[in-house]
Amino acid sequence: MKKQLVLFFTFLLIGISDQAQYRFLQGIGIFVGETSSRNKYVNGYPQDYQHDPLFLHTMPPSHNSAELQGFSVGIMLEMLRSANWRWVSEIDFCNKGAVENELLQPALANIRRPGVNHYANLQWNNYIKRWIYWKKKPRPYIMGGVRLEYNLITSAGAYSYVSGAVRKIQVSFDLGAGMEFHIKGPWNFFVEEHFNPDVIPIYAQDKVAMWNRTWETRIGIMYRFKSGIGAVDLDCHAPRYHGR
């Protein structure tokens, strides 16, 4: 009985794997990336002393911070049994943030202090991917989707009363473009560029709000279950001719 159960579950796993491989799951990939991000602050307090004697409009002032360079790393699944459209779902670790020149004492003098705000996020990203067919290889594609982000680590080096109180869970848009190069057999190399702005502010209280915007450049390796760039097996169970 024990051997029969082992055989049953073995064949069941093989069947599930076969269906996932050829009917739905098309490829598995890993990637590393370089990120460039900044924060945008919007302060809606009045900017005159009579209506704002505490200088709240300068804590922090409305501005775009400087770029912070970071990195990302992740794993992805490419799905859907279509030659043109794919669904890409991935889990990645992504670093975001900004470089600041914090204004410290606006009422007395223009005293500033450099600082860095850093956010390490675990993200679940989902995109719709569209292949662009042309006569040459490699093959380009475009993507659009959303990212669900969970903030793991926050390091607030400037305007900490705002940057240190960001949301733990955030949703952001993602637009991307990429190109895939065939290496050998089922192995492919890809390069991607992603534009990733927040949907809602990561901080919003009273009249102050803050958003993050990130550019992400990736390189990675994709293993496909059928050889070729963007290959998909559309009729895996059709009879095959083996000759006589």
TAMOPE-V883714 format. One line per field, one symbol per residue. ss: DSSP state (H for helix, E for strand, L for the rest). phi: phi as a letter, one per 40 degrees, with the letter a starting at -180 (. if undefined). burial: # if it has 9 or more other C-alpha atoms within 8 Angstrom, else .. A space follows every 10 residues. Layout:
ss=???
phi=???
burial=???
This chain:
ss=LHHHHHHHHH HHHHHHHHHH HHHHEEEEEE EEEEEEEEEE EEELLLLLLL LLLLLHHHLL LLEELELEEE EEEEEEEEEL LLLLEEEEEE EEEEEEEEEE EEELLLLLLL LEEEEEEEEE EEEEEEEEEE EELLLLLLEE EEEEEEEEEE EEEEEELLLH HHHLLLLLEE EEEEEEEEEE EEEELLEEEE EEEEEEEELL LLEEELLEEE EEEEEEEEEE EEEELLLLLL LLLLLLLLLL LLLL
phi=.ccccccccc cccccccccc cbbbcbabbb ababbbbabb bbbccdbbcc cbccfccbbc ccabcccbca aaaabbbbbg cbcbbbbbba babbcbiabb bcccbccbac cbacabbbbb bcbbbbbcbb cbcaccbcbc abaaabbbbb ccbbbbcafc cbccbcccba bbcabaaaab bccafccbbb bbbbbbcccb ccaaafbbba bbbbbbbbba bbbbcachcg caccaccccb cbgb
burial=.......... .......### ########## ########## ###.#..... .#..####.# ##..###### ########## #.#.###### ########## ###.##.... .#.####### ########## ##.....### ########## ##.###.### ..##.....# ########## ##...##### ########.. ####..#### ########## #########. ####...... ....
